[in-house]
Amino acid sequence: MNAFSFPPPPPCPEAEVLRGEVRDFLNTALADRRPVEKAEFWTGMDAAFSRAMGQRGWIGMTWPKAHGGHGRTSLERYVVLEEMLAAGAPVALHWIADRQSGPLILRVGTDEQKKILPRIAAGEAFFCIGMSEPDVGSDLASVRTRAAKVQGGYLVNGTKVWTSFAHLSHYMILFCRTGSAEDRPGNQPADRHGGVSQFLVDLHNTPGITIRPIMALTGEHHFNEVVFADAFLPEGALLGREGDGWNQVTSELAFERSGPERFLSSFTLLVELVRTLGPEPSDAGAIAIGRLTGHIMTLRRLSRSVAGMLQNGENPALQAALVKDLGAMVEQEIPEIARQLVDAEPDARSTQDFAAVLAHTMMHAPSFSLRGGAREILRGIIARGLGLR
């Protein structure tokens, strides 16, 4: 059996100095936001806030200064992330570009593609991820969108769904097929991971792309269906090597699955629960708060470990999958526990903060175990890493 570990992150005193700076900024920037607005950090869209973060050097923090970054450590970046999420800051617009698209371009992009990085770091270029497809979901090896080689580039046909913020994004990182497994030298037909590639797609200047809204049950618009109909991508849009998309995307998912967003999605509700229970909660309330706090502290330790591994240039895909799976379980547990402890009906229009935050969290909680990889997919990755399959 192969075991994988979570080594302790290296010490980083600069990160704790930075924490104070971030808290001071947030105390002012979020002073007028209600708790229910803070609960929406995943979907909170505020271009001015993103630019303000860029001006302070809090986007692209670990990137080289030559590409608009600031040469800081992964642990310093982690501090900014967890403070932003715990405070309920509206990070949605720059979130994906900072978390995974920028690092991917930095690692495998061409010099021309890397010219986008300073705009990301400034909080002025927003990205979406073209991964999921109809009837595919988290099984990325089953993608059917295809980029066929033509003179001067590729012709793309297919559909992506659940594409967050595509309607507000400047670019998409597209994951699609560029050939079948049997067409690729050295690949066996049974290898579903062969013949897939990634592309950097300019959504504003590429004919043949249609973006349609997918409305959430809450009435929110952050998901989209993106249809490619003979959309031409020049050769320079290929990101990394053709056919190496699977290796690239699995490395990218280590950034997506391991951060504090994987256990802090319900944090605003936990804060409101503690406030509602007061300084002298019932025995049941004290036990529940203690247990949830213990879970979050443990997840934070695991997540910080992954940040340290990323800083060391490792690819902690297995550790990230475990953090994401365990984190989603805790995130979904918090609203259920809150309902049992407080006699209040969830009501998104309520003037009572607890009831409004409870309603928002309950409506979104089912998605916590889907986004970033469904639970079944993650557990398959973990089982394979442990040598169980």
BALOBA-1460 file (C-alpha; in Angstrom, 3 decimals):
// residues 389
<rec num="1" residu="m" x="0.000" y="0.000" z="0.000"/>
<rec num="2" residu="n" x="1.274" y="3.462" z="-0.929"/>
<rec num="3" residu="a" x="0.727" y="6.087" z="1.765"/>
<rec num="4" residu="f" x="0.882" y="9.810" z="1.229"/>
<rec num="5" residu="s" x="1.651" y="12.329" z="3.937"/>
<rec num="6" residu="f" x="0.971" y="15.956" z="4.837"/>
<rec num="7" residu="p" x="4.338" y="17.413" z="5.829"/>
<rec num="8" residu="p" x="4.269" y="20.532" z="8.013"/>
<rec num="9" residu="p" x="4.653" y="23.767" z="6.050"/>
<rec num="10" residu="p" x="7.912" y="25.674" z="6.509"/>
<rec num="11" residu="p" x="7.878" y="28.616" z="8.968"/>
<rec num="12" residu="c" x="6.954" y="31.941" z="7.422"/>
<rec num="13" residu="p" x="6.965" y="34.881" z="9.888"/>
<rec num="14" residu="e" x="6.323" y="37.312" z="7.026"/>
<rec num="15" residu="a" x="2.914" y="35.722" z="6.552"/>
<rec num="16" residu="e" x="1.706" y="36.708" z="10.007"/>
<rec num="17" residu="v" x="2.849" y="40.311" z="9.514"/>
<rec num="18" residu="l" x="0.898" y="40.320" z="6.274"/>
<rec num="19" residu="r" x="-2.182" y="38.962" z="8.065"/>
<rec num="20" residu="g" x="-2.487" y="42.166" z="10.065"/>
<rec num="21" residu="e" x="-2.273" y="44.281" z="6.904"/>
<rec num="22" residu="v" x="-5.009" y="42.262" z="5.217"/>
<rec num="23" residu="r" x="-7.320" y="42.481" z="8.229"/>
<rec num="24" residu="d" x="-6.900" y="46.255" z="8.411"/>
<rec num="25" residu="f" x="-7.773" y="46.540" z="4.724"/>
<rec num="26" residu="l" x="-10.832" y="44.285" z="5.035"/>
<rec num="27" residu="n" x="-12.161" y="46.073" z="8.106"/>
<rec num="28" residu="t" x="-12.495" y="49.180" z="5.959"/>
<rec num="29" residu="a" x="-13.350" y="47.638" z="2.582"/>
<rec num="30" residu="l" x="-16.139" y="45.389" z="3.924"/>
<rec num="31" residu="a" x="-17.476" y="47.672" z="6.627"/>
<rec num="32" residu="d" x="-20.862" y="48.105" z="4.904"/>
<rec num="33" residu="r" x="-21.418" y="44.487" z="3.808"/>
<rec num="34" residu="r" x="-24.163" y="42.553" z="5.572"/>
<rec num="35" residu="p" x="-23.462" y="38.987" z="6.736"/>
<rec num="36" residu="v" x="-25.629" y="37.543" z="3.946"/>
<rec num="37" residu="e" x="-23.487" y="39.430" z="1.412"/>
<rec num="38" residu="k" x="-20.358" y="38.053" z="3.062"/>
<rec num="39" residu="a" x="-21.785" y="34.540" z="2.667"/>
<rec num="40" residu="e" x="-21.701" y="35.112" z="-1.103"/>
<rec num="41" residu="f" x="-17.916" y="35.394" z="-1.406"/>
<rec num="42" residu="w" x="-17.800" y="32.521" z="-3.918"/>
<rec num="43" residu="t" x="-20.062" y="34.477" z="-6.249"/>
<rec num="44" residu="g" x="-19.392" y="38.013" z="-5.065"/>
<rec num="45" residu="m" x="-18.431" y="40.053" z="-8.128"/>
<rec num="46" residu="d" x="-16.818" y="43.440" z="-7.596"/>
<rec num="47" residu="a" x="-14.349" y="44.644" z="-10.225"/>
<rec num="48" residu="a" x="-13.274" y="47.607" z="-8.075"/>
<rec num="49" residu="f" x="-12.450" y="45.276" z="-5.187"/>
<rec num="50" residu="s" x="-10.408" y="43.029" z="-7.500"/>
<rec num="51" residu="r" x="-8.458" y="46.038" z="-8.761"/>
<rec num="52" residu="a" x="-7.858" y="47.174" z="-5.183"/>
<rec num="53" residu="m" x="-6.382" y="43.779" z="-4.373"/>
<rec num="54" residu="g" x="-4.194" y="44.001" z="-7.444"/>
<rec num="55" residu="q" x="-2.949" y="47.436" z="-6.412"/>
<rec num="56" residu="r" x="-1.884" y="46.013" z="-3.050"/>
<rec num="57" residu="g" x="-0.007" y="43.156" z="-4.685"/>
<rec num="58" residu="w" x="-2.397" y="40.470" z="-3.433"/>
<rec num="59" residu="i" x="-3.055" y="38.806" z="-6.803"/>
<rec num="60" residu="g" x="-0.331" y="36.794" z="-8.489"/>
<rec num="61" residu="m" x="1.606" y="36.994" z="-5.259"/>
<rec num="62" residu="t" x="3.928" y="34.039" z="-5.913"/>
<rec num="63" residu="w" x="4.659" y="34.873" z="-9.541"/>
<rec num="64" residu="p" x="7.973" y="36.382" z="-10.701"/>
<rec num="65" residu="k" x="8.068" y="40.161" z="-10.776"/>
<rec num="66" residu="a" x="8.939" y="39.992" z="-14.482"/>
<rec num="67" residu="h" x="5.388" y="38.744" z="-15.098"/>
<rec num="68" residu="g" x="3.594" y="41.206" z="-12.850"/>
<rec num="69" residu="g" x="3.909" y="39.079" z="-9.719"/>
<rec num="70" residu="h" x="5.507" y="39.860" z="-6.403"/>
<rec num="71" residu="g" x="7.840" y="36.944" z="-5.654"/>
<rec num="72" residu="r" x="6.164" y="36.098" z="-2.357"/>
<rec num="73" residu="t" x="5.692" y="32.657" z="-0.829"/>
<rec num="74" residu="s" x="2.745" y="30.291" z="-1.179"/>
<rec num="75" residu="l" x="2.163" y="30.623" z="2.561"/>
<rec num="76" residu="e" x="1.895" y="34.413" z="2.311"/>
<rec num="77" residu="r" x="-0.635" y="33.927" z="-0.474"/>
<rec num="78" residu="y" x="-2.457" y="31.432" z="1.721"/>
<rec num="79" residu="v" x="-2.834" y="34.024" z="4.483"/>
<rec num="80" residu="v" x="-4.402" y="36.499" z="2.059"/>
<rec num="81" residu="l" x="-6.807" y="33.836" z="0.817"/>
<rec num="82" residu="e" x="-8.017" y="32.637" z="4.184"/>
<rec num="83" residu="e" x="-8.450" y="36.169" z="5.511"/>
<rec num="84" residu="m" x="-10.429" y="37.171" z="2.420"/>
<rec num="85" residu="l" x="-12.667" y="34.098" z="2.619"/>
<rec num="86" residu="a" x="-13.207" y="34.232" z="6.369"/>
<rec num="87" residu="a" x="-14.205" y="37.889" z="6.035"/>
<rec num="88" residu="g" x="-16.546" y="37.211" z="3.101"/>
<rec num="89" residu="a" x="-14.763" y="39.376" z="0.525"/>
<rec num="90" residu="p" x="-16.138" y="39.444" z="-3.085"/>
<rec num="91" residu="v" x="-13.312" y="37.614" z="-4.847"/>
<rec num="92" residu="a" x="-15.161" y="35.864" z="-7.679"/>
<rec num="93" residu="l" x="-13.958" y="37.900" z="-10.646"/>
<rec num="94" residu="h" x="-10.203" y="37.447" z="-10.175"/>
<rec num="95" residu="w" x="-10.423" y="34.176" z="-8.236"/>
<rec num="96" residu="i" x="-9.932" y="31.573" z="-10.976"/>
<rec num="97" residu="a" x="-7.208" y="33.501" z="-12.796"/>
<rec num="98" residu="d" x="-5.205" y="33.985" z="-9.610"/>
<rec num="99" residu="r" x="-5.735" y="30.471" z="-8.277"/>
<rec num="100" residu="q" x="-5.069" y="28.266" z="-11.293"/>
<rec num="101" residu="s" x="-5.140" y="29.865" z="-14.747"/>
<rec num="102" residu="g" x="-2.244" y="32.214" z="-14.084"/>
<rec num="103" residu="p" x="-0.005" y="29.540" z="-12.524"/>
<rec num="104" residu="l" x="-0.769" y="27.229" z="-15.457"/>
<rec num="105" residu="i" x="0.180" y="29.889" z="-18.021"/>
<rec num="106" residu="l" x="3.298" y="30.695" z="-16.034"/>
<rec num="107" residu="r" x="4.321" y="27.043" z="-16.067"/>
<rec num="108" residu="v" x="3.539" y="25.939" z="-19.640"/>
<rec num="109" residu="g" x="2.598" y="29.090" z="-21.569"/>
<rec num="110" residu="t" x="4.513" y="30.729" z="-24.392"/>
<rec num="111" residu="d" x="6.164" y="34.122" z="-24.012"/>
<rec num="112" residu="e" x="3.249" y="35.652" z="-25.904"/>
<rec num="113" residu="q" x="0.677" y="34.010" z="-23.634"/>
<rec num="114" residu="k" x="2.549" y="35.174" z="-20.541"/>
<rec num="115" residu="k" x="1.926" y="38.783" z="-21.540"/>
<rec num="116" residu="i" x="-1.543" y="38.337" z="-20.008"/>
<rec num="117" residu="l" x="-0.107" y="37.687" z="-16.527"/>
<rec num="118" residu="p" x="0.474" y="41.343" z="-15.506"/>
<rec num="119" residu="r" x="-3.188" y="42.102" z="-16.290"/>
<rec num="120" residu="i" x="-4.262" y="39.213" z="-14.062"/>
<rec num="121" residu="a" x="-2.029" y="40.427" z="-11.250"/>
<rec num="122" residu="a" x="-3.532" y="43.905" z="-11.602"/>
<rec num="123" residu="g" x="-7.043" y="42.484" z="-11.133"/>
<rec num="124" residu="e" x="-8.031" y="43.437" z="-14.671"/>
<rec num="125" residu="a" x="-8.175" y="40.105" z="-16.573"/>
<rec num="126" residu="f" x="-10.747" y="37.506" z="-15.547"/>
<rec num="127" residu="f" x="-10.767" y="33.815" z="-16.472"/>
<rec num="128" residu="c" x="-13.186" y="30.901" z="-16.598"/>
<rec num="129" residu="i" x="-12.487" y="27.178" z="-16.896"/>
<rec num="130" residu="g" x="-13.908" y="25.114" z="-19.774"/>
<rec num="131" residu="m" x="-13.849" y="21.620" z="-18.269"/>
<rec num="132" residu="s" x="-17.291" y="20.135" z="-17.505"/>
<rec num="133" residu="e" x="-19.582" y="19.026" z="-20.318"/>
<rec num="134" residu="p" x="-23.138" y="17.684" z="-20.643"/>
<rec num="135" residu="d" x="-23.332" y="14.068" z="-19.401"/>
<rec num="136" residu="v" x="-19.675" y="14.222" z="-18.348"/>
<rec num="137" residu="g" x="-19.475" y="16.275" z="-15.158"/>
<rec num="138" residu="s" x="-16.344" y="15.501" z="-13.159"/>
<rec num="139" residu="d" x="-15.245" y="12.636" z="-15.424"/>
<rec num="140" residu="l" x="-12.905" y="14.826" z="-17.426"/>
<rec num="141" residu="a" x="-11.465" y="11.851" z="-19.316"/>
<rec num="142" residu="s" x="-14.814" y="11.600" z="-21.127"/>
<rec num="143" residu="v" x="-14.781" y="15.085" z="-22.667"/>
<rec num="144" residu="r" x="-16.091" y="15.227" z="-26.227"/>
<rec num="145" residu="t" x="-15.425" y="18.833" z="-27.241"/>
<rec num="146" residu="r" x="-12.855" y="18.558" z="-30.011"/>
<rec num="147" residu="a" x="-10.257" y="20.857" z="-31.542"/>
<rec num="148" residu="a" x="-9.548" y="19.595" z="-35.065"/>
<rec num="149" residu="k" x="-6.268" y="20.631" z="-36.652"/>
<rec num="150" residu="v" x="-6.693" y="22.898" z="-39.687"/>
<rec num="151" residu="q" x="-4.373" y="25.205" z="-41.557"/>
<rec num="152" residu="g" x="-3.015" y="27.797" z="-39.145"/>
<rec num="153" residu="g" x="-4.727" y="26.474" z="-36.058"/>
<rec num="154" residu="y" x="-7.689" y="24.468" z="-34.761"/>
<rec num="155" residu="l" x="-11.438" y="24.368" z="-35.332"/>
<rec num="156" residu="v" x="-13.340" y="23.750" z="-32.091"/>
<rec num="157" residu="n" x="-16.795" y="22.205" z="-31.745"/>
<rec num="158" residu="g" x="-18.560" y="21.162" z="-28.558"/>
<rec num="159" residu="t" x="-20.271" y="22.405" z="-25.416"/>
<rec num="160" residu="k" x="-19.084" y="23.263" z="-21.918"/>
<rec num="161" residu="v" x="-21.486" y="23.656" z="-18.983"/>
<rec num="162" residu="w" x="-21.423" y="24.965" z="-15.411"/>
<rec num="163" residu="t" x="-18.785" y="27.428" z="-16.581"/>
<rec num="164" residu="s" x="-18.622" y="29.945" z="-13.761"/>
<rec num="165" residu="f" x="-18.465" y="33.618" z="-14.791"/>
<rec num="166" residu="a" x="-17.929" y="32.929" z="-18.498"/>
<rec num="167" residu="h" x="-20.223" y="35.890" z="-19.244"/>
<rec num="168" residu="l" x="-17.875" y="38.222" z="-17.360"/>
<rec num="169" residu="s" x="-14.550" y="36.631" z="-18.273"/>
<rec num="170" residu="h" x="-12.003" y="37.791" z="-20.808"/>
<rec num="171" residu="y" x="-10.424" y="34.356" z="-21.323"/>
<rec num="172" residu="m" x="-11.140" y="30.659" z="-20.926"/>
<rec num="173" residu="i" x="-8.748" y="27.783" z="-20.356"/>
<rec num="174" residu="l" x="-10.358" y="25.169" z="-22.612"/>
<rec num="175" residu="f" x="-9.846" y="21.443" z="-22.017"/>
<rec num="176" residu="c" x="-10.752" y="19.367" z="-25.075"/>
<rec num="177" residu="r" x="-9.744" y="16.544" z="-27.394"/>
<rec num="178" residu="t" x="-7.192" y="17.085" z="-30.135"/>
<rec num="179" residu="g" x="-7.132" y="13.448" z="-31.205"/>
<rec num="180" residu="s" x="-8.355" y="10.016" z="-30.154"/>
<rec num="181" residu="a" x="-6.184" y="7.799" z="-27.975"/>
<rec num="182" residu="e" x="-5.570" y="5.383" z="-30.853"/>
<rec num="183" residu="d" x="-4.352" y="8.263" z="-33.032"/>
<rec num="184" residu="r" x="-1.623" y="9.179" z="-30.567"/>
<rec num="185" residu="p" x="1.707" y="7.307" z="-30.859"/>
<rec num="186" residu="g" x="2.464" y="5.300" z="-27.750"/>
<rec num="187" residu="n" x="-1.114" y="5.442" z="-26.431"/>
<rec num="188" residu="q" x="-3.367" y="2.439" z="-26.179"/>
<rec num="189" residu="p" x="-7.032" y="2.815" z="-27.227"/>
<rec num="190" residu="a" x="-8.081" y="2.141" z="-23.628"/>
<rec num="191" residu="d" x="-6.114" y="5.156" z="-22.437"/>
<rec num="192" residu="r" x="-8.813" y="7.783" z="-22.122"/>
<rec num="193" residu="h" x="-6.274" y="10.304" z="-20.863"/>
<rec num="194" residu="g" x="-4.468" y="10.507" z="-24.188"/>
<rec num="195" residu="g" x="-5.160" y="12.976" z="-26.965"/>
<rec num="196" residu="v" x="-6.446" y="15.868" z="-24.828"/>
<rec num="197" residu="s" x="-5.050" y="19.390" z="-24.810"/>
<rec num="198" residu="q" x="-5.621" y="22.839" z="-23.339"/>
<rec num="199" residu="f" x="-6.109" y="26.151" z="-25.119"/>
<rec num="200" residu="l" x="-6.075" y="29.789" z="-24.105"/>
<rec num="201" residu="v" x="-9.287" y="31.197" z="-25.607"/>
<rec num="202" residu="d" x="-9.958" y="34.904" z="-26.056"/>
<rec num="203" residu="l" x="-13.702" y="35.008" z="-25.379"/>
<rec num="204" residu="h" x="-14.145" y="38.563" z="-26.644"/>
<rec num="205" residu="n" x="-12.427" y="38.139" z="-30.009"/>
<rec num="206" residu="t" x="-13.190" y="34.587" z="-31.125"/>
<rec num="207" residu="p" x="-16.161" y="34.147" z="-33.497"/>
<rec num="208" residu="g" x="-18.186" y="30.954" z="-33.112"/>
<rec num="209" residu="i" x="-18.561" y="31.081" z="-29.317"/>
<rec num="210" residu="t" x="-22.005" y="31.478" z="-27.727"/>
<rec num="211" residu="i" x="-22.386" y="32.000" z="-23.971"/>
<rec num="212" residu="r" x="-25.798" y="31.233" z="-22.487"/>
<rec num="213" residu="p" x="-26.796" y="31.685" z="-18.822"/>
<rec num="214" residu="i" x="-27.620" y="28.754" z="-16.560"/>
<rec num="215" residu="m" x="-29.719" y="30.218" z="-13.768"/>
<rec num="216" residu="a" x="-29.304" y="28.783" z="-10.277"/>
<rec num="217" residu="l" x="-32.369" y="27.868" z="-8.211"/>
<rec num="218" residu="t" x="-31.612" y="30.966" z="-6.154"/>
<rec num="219" residu="g" x="-32.109" y="33.132" z="-9.254"/>
<rec num="220" residu="e" x="-28.392" y="33.937" z="-9.463"/>
<rec num="221" residu="h" x="-26.451" y="33.960" z="-12.712"/>
<rec num="222" residu="h" x="-22.915" y="32.740" z="-12.334"/>
<rec num="223" residu="f" x="-23.056" y="29.445" z="-14.281"/>
<rec num="224" residu="n" x="-23.070" y="29.342" z="-18.079"/>
<rec num="225" residu="e" x="-23.270" y="27.048" z="-21.068"/>
<rec num="226" residu="v" x="-20.544" y="27.814" z="-23.600"/>
<rec num="227" residu="v" x="-21.055" y="26.477" z="-27.130"/>
<rec num="228" residu="f" x="-18.226" y="26.249" z="-29.678"/>
<rec num="229" residu="a" x="-19.443" y="26.052" z="-33.277"/>
<rec num="230" residu="d" x="-16.523" y="26.003" z="-35.721"/>
<rec num="231" residu="a" x="-14.641" y="28.420" z="-33.474"/>
<rec num="232" residu="f" x="-11.190" y="28.984" z="-34.935"/>
<rec num="233" residu="l" x="-8.247" y="29.093" z="-32.537"/>
<rec num="234" residu="p" x="-4.810" y="30.028" z="-33.928"/>
<rec num="235" residu="e" x="-1.847" y="27.769" z="-33.257"/>
<rec num="236" residu="g" x="-0.663" y="30.248" z="-30.642"/>
<rec num="237" residu="a" x="-3.724" y="29.463" z="-28.525"/>
<rec num="238" residu="l" x="-2.427" y="25.960" z="-27.710"/>
<rec num="239" residu="l" x="-1.418" y="25.995" z="-24.054"/>
<rec num="240" residu="g" x="1.497" y="23.691" z="-23.346"/>
<rec num="241" residu="r" x="2.061" y="20.669" z="-25.551"/>
<rec num="242" residu="e" x="-0.604" y="19.105" z="-27.726"/>
<rec num="243" residu="g" x="-1.757" y="15.831" z="-26.180"/>
<rec num="244" residu="d" x="-0.365" y="16.681" z="-22.744"/>
<rec num="245" residu="g" x="-3.600" y="18.195" z="-21.476"/>
<rec num="246" residu="w" x="-4.307" y="15.495" z="-18.916"/>
<rec num="247" residu="n" x="-1.002" y="15.975" z="-17.104"/>
<rec num="248" residu="q" x="-1.468" y="19.730" z="-17.196"/>
<rec num="249" residu="v" x="-5.026" y="19.722" z="-15.914"/>
<rec num="250" residu="t" x="-4.358" y="17.319" z="-13.041"/>
<rec num="251" residu="s" x="-1.548" y="19.572" z="-11.883"/>
<rec num="252" residu="e" x="-3.886" y="22.570" z="-12.193"/>
<rec num="253" residu="l" x="-6.518" y="20.825" z="-10.057"/>
<rec num="254" residu="a" x="-4.076" y="20.644" z="-7.142"/>
<rec num="255" residu="f" x="-4.438" y="24.447" z="-6.941"/>
<rec num="256" residu="e" x="-8.229" y="24.263" z="-7.295"/>
<rec num="257" residu="r" x="-8.891" y="21.580" z="-4.700"/>
<rec num="258" residu="s" x="-6.594" y="22.360" z="-1.802"/>
<rec num="259" residu="g" x="-7.178" y="25.952" z="-0.759"/>
<rec num="260" residu="p" x="-9.128" y="27.329" z="2.215"/>
<rec num="261" residu="e" x="-12.160" y="27.830" z="-0.045"/>
<rec num="262" residu="r" x="-12.658" y="24.065" z="0.295"/>
<rec num="263" residu="f" x="-13.641" y="24.308" z="3.946"/>
<rec num="264" residu="l" x="-14.667" y="27.939" z="4.475"/>
<rec num="265" residu="s" x="-17.732" y="28.108" z="2.198"/>
<rec num="266" residu="s" x="-20.062" y="27.885" z="5.218"/>
<rec num="267" residu="f" x="-17.838" y="29.897" z="7.536"/>
<rec num="268" residu="t" x="-20.092" y="32.972" z="7.631"/>
<rec num="269" residu="l" x="-22.934" y="30.750" z="8.838"/>
<rec num="270" residu="l" x="-20.690" y="29.312" z="11.544"/>
<rec num="271" residu="v" x="-19.859" y="32.848" z="12.681"/>
<rec num="272" residu="e" x="-23.554" y="33.754" z="12.808"/>
<rec num="273" residu="l" x="-24.321" y="30.512" z="14.648"/>
<rec num="274" residu="v" x="-21.767" y="31.304" z="17.346"/>
<rec num="275" residu="r" x="-23.142" y="34.852" z="17.623"/>
<rec num="276" residu="t" x="-26.720" y="33.575" z="17.890"/>
<rec num="277" residu="l" x="-25.908" y="30.951" z="20.522"/>
<rec num="278" residu="g" x="-24.230" y="33.630" z="22.607"/>
<rec num="279" residu="p" x="-21.550" y="33.406" z="25.303"/>
<rec num="280" residu="e" x="-23.414" y="30.702" z="27.227"/>
<rec num="281" residu="p" x="-24.636" y="28.138" z="24.676"/>
<rec num="282" residu="s" x="-26.421" y="24.948" z="25.622"/>
<rec num="283" residu="d" x="-24.383" y="21.806" z="26.134"/>
<rec num="284" residu="a" x="-25.428" y="20.609" z="22.666"/>
<rec num="285" residu="g" x="-24.419" y="23.947" z="21.170"/>
<rec num="286" residu="a" x="-21.033" y="23.984" z="22.899"/>
<rec num="287" residu="i" x="-20.291" y="20.421" z="21.768"/>
<rec num="288" residu="a" x="-21.284" y="21.155" z="18.172"/>
<rec num="289" residu="i" x="-19.240" y="24.367" z="17.966"/>
<rec num="290" residu="g" x="-16.239" y="22.623" z="19.503"/>
<rec num="291" residu="r" x="-16.450" y="19.740" z="17.051"/>
<rec num="292" residu="l" x="-16.864" y="21.977" z="13.994"/>
<rec num="293" residu="t" x="-13.992" y="24.190" z="15.130"/>
<rec num="294" residu="g" x="-11.800" y="21.117" z="15.560"/>
<rec num="295" residu="h" x="-12.668" y="19.939" z="12.051"/>
<rec num="296" residu="i" x="-11.837" y="23.330" z="10.537"/>
<rec num="297" residu="m" x="-8.544" y="23.570" z="12.433"/>
<rec num="298" residu="t" x="-7.549" y="20.126" z="11.133"/>
<rec num="299" residu="l" x="-8.538" y="20.963" z="7.565"/>
<rec num="300" residu="r" x="-6.601" y="24.207" z="7.790"/>
<rec num="301" residu="r" x="-3.507" y="22.261" z="8.854"/>
<rec num="302" residu="l" x="-3.892" y="19.895" z="5.887"/>
<rec num="303" residu="s" x="-4.556" y="22.737" z="3.457"/>
<rec num="304" residu="r" x="-1.537" y="24.731" z="4.661"/>
<rec num="305" residu="s" x="0.564" y="21.615" z="4.188"/>
<rec num="306" residu="v" x="-0.483" y="21.481" z="0.531"/>
<rec num="307" residu="a" x="0.447" y="25.176" z="0.175"/>
<rec num="308" residu="g" x="3.901" y="24.310" z="1.507"/>
<rec num="309" residu="m" x="4.218" y="21.441" z="-0.964"/>
<rec num="310" residu="l" x="3.242" y="23.708" z="-3.846"/>
<rec num="311" residu="q" x="5.847" y="26.186" z="-2.657"/>
<rec num="312" residu="n" x="8.434" y="23.395" z="-2.856"/>
<rec num="313" residu="g" x="7.484" y="22.665" z="-6.452"/>
<rec num="314" residu="e" x="5.682" y="19.398" z="-5.702"/>
<rec num="315" residu="n" x="2.407" y="18.183" z="-7.239"/>
<rec num="316" residu="p" x="0.191" y="17.238" z="-4.260"/>
<rec num="317" residu="a" x="-2.798" y="16.103" z="-6.344"/>
<rec num="318" residu="l" x="-3.671" y="13.285" z="-3.917"/>
<rec num="319" residu="q" x="-3.438" y="15.475" z="-0.833"/>
<rec num="320" residu="a" x="-5.530" y="18.150" z="-2.550"/>
<rec num="321" residu="a" x="-8.247" y="15.612" z="-3.380"/>
<rec num="322" residu="l" x="-8.423" y="14.565" z="0.266"/>
<rec num="323" residu="v" x="-8.654" y="18.176" z="1.482"/>
<rec num="324" residu="k" x="-11.443" y="18.883" z="-0.983"/>
<rec num="325" residu="d" x="-13.459" y="15.776" z="-0.068"/>
<rec num="326" residu="l" x="-13.187" y="16.245" z="3.697"/>
<rec num="327" residu="g" x="-13.755" y="19.986" z="3.410"/>
<rec num="328" residu="a" x="-16.999" y="19.567" z="1.454"/>
<rec num="329" residu="m" x="-18.311" y="17.189" z="4.115"/>
<rec num="330" residu="v" x="-17.770" y="19.785" z="6.854"/>
<rec num="331" residu="e" x="-19.166" y="22.609" z="4.721"/>
<rec num="332" residu="q" x="-22.365" y="20.656" z="4.119"/>
<rec num="333" residu="e" x="-22.619" y="19.624" z="7.742"/>
<rec num="334" residu="i" x="-22.604" y="23.168" z="9.140"/>
<rec num="335" residu="p" x="-26.071" y="24.243" z="7.861"/>
<rec num="336" residu="e" x="-27.627" y="20.974" z="9.061"/>
<rec num="337" residu="i" x="-26.188" y="21.440" z="12.548"/>
<rec num="338" residu="a" x="-27.208" y="25.105" z="12.589"/>
<rec num="339" residu="r" x="-30.826" y="24.165" z="11.839"/>
<rec num="340" residu="q" x="-30.885" y="21.752" z="14.753"/>
<rec num="341" residu="l" x="-29.473" y="24.257" z="17.235"/>
<rec num="342" residu="v" x="-31.444" y="27.396" z="16.365"/>
<rec num="343" residu="d" x="-35.213" y="27.569" z="16.001"/>
<rec num="344" residu="a" x="-35.315" y="29.845" z="12.972"/>
<rec num="345" residu="e" x="-36.693" y="29.347" z="9.485"/>
<rec num="346" residu="p" x="-34.208" y="29.981" z="6.660"/>
<rec num="347" residu="d" x="-35.340" y="33.094" z="4.821"/>
<rec num="348" residu="a" x="-33.164" y="34.838" z="2.259"/>
<rec num="349" residu="r" x="-35.198" y="38.072" z="2.606"/>
<rec num="350" residu="s" x="-35.125" y="38.115" z="6.387"/>
<rec num="351" residu="t" x="-33.718" y="41.123" z="8.219"/>
<rec num="352" residu="q" x="-32.314" y="38.671" z="10.769"/>
<rec num="353" residu="d" x="-28.750" y="37.875" z="9.758"/>
<rec num="354" residu="f" x="-28.805" y="34.256" z="10.934"/>
<rec num="355" residu="a" x="-31.970" y="33.360" z="8.986"/>
<rec num="356" residu="a" x="-30.730" y="35.049" z="5.799"/>
<rec num="357" residu="v" x="-27.263" y="33.460" z="5.942"/>
<rec num="358" residu="l" x="-28.794" y="30.070" z="6.749"/>
<rec num="359" residu="a" x="-31.043" y="30.289" z="3.684"/>
<rec num="360" residu="h" x="-28.170" y="31.252" z="1.392"/>
<rec num="361" residu="t" x="-25.893" y="28.485" z="2.679"/>
<rec num="362" residu="m" x="-28.582" y="25.796" z="2.504"/>
<rec num="363" residu="m" x="-29.375" y="26.647" z="-1.115"/>
<rec num="364" residu="h" x="-25.731" y="26.427" z="-2.137"/>
<rec num="365" residu="a" x="-24.554" y="23.542" z="0.050"/>
<rec num="366" residu="p" x="-25.518" y="20.747" z="-2.403"/>
<rec num="367" residu="s" x="-22.993" y="22.148" z="-4.886"/>
<rec num="368" residu="f" x="-20.108" y="21.986" z="-2.402"/>
<rec num="369" residu="s" x="-19.519" y="18.286" z="-3.131"/>
<rec num="370" residu="l" x="-19.740" y="18.814" z="-6.912"/>
<rec num="371" residu="r" x="-17.625" y="21.846" z="-7.799"/>
<rec num="372" residu="g" x="-13.952" y="21.121" z="-8.253"/>
<rec num="373" residu="g" x="-14.648" y="17.383" z="-8.646"/>
<rec num="374" residu="a" x="-17.541" y="15.210" z="-7.490"/>
<rec num="375" residu="r" x="-17.094" y="13.160" z="-4.333"/>
<rec num="376" residu="e" x="-17.013" y="9.861" z="-6.228"/>
<rec num="377" residu="i" x="-14.233" y="11.076" z="-8.527"/>
<rec num="378" residu="l" x="-12.173" y="12.396" z="-5.627"/>
<rec num="379" residu="r" x="-12.479" y="9.183" z="-3.668"/>
<rec num="380" residu="g" x="-11.406" y="7.222" z="-6.707"/>
<rec num="381" residu="i" x="-8.267" y="9.387" z="-6.911"/>
<rec num="382" residu="i" x="-7.589" y="8.875" z="-3.205"/>
<rec num="383" residu="a" x="-8.125" y="5.114" z="-3.429"/>
<rec num="384" residu="r" x="-5.751" y="4.877" z="-6.374"/>
<rec num="385" residu="g" x="-3.157" y="6.891" z="-4.467"/>
<rec num="386" residu="l" x="-3.427" y="4.495" z="-1.542"/>
<rec num="387" residu="g" x="-3.032" y="1.489" z="-3.837"/>
<rec num="388" residu="l" x="-6.596" y="0.322" z="-3.225"/>
<rec num="389" residu="r" x="-7.618" y="0.229" z="-6.896"/>
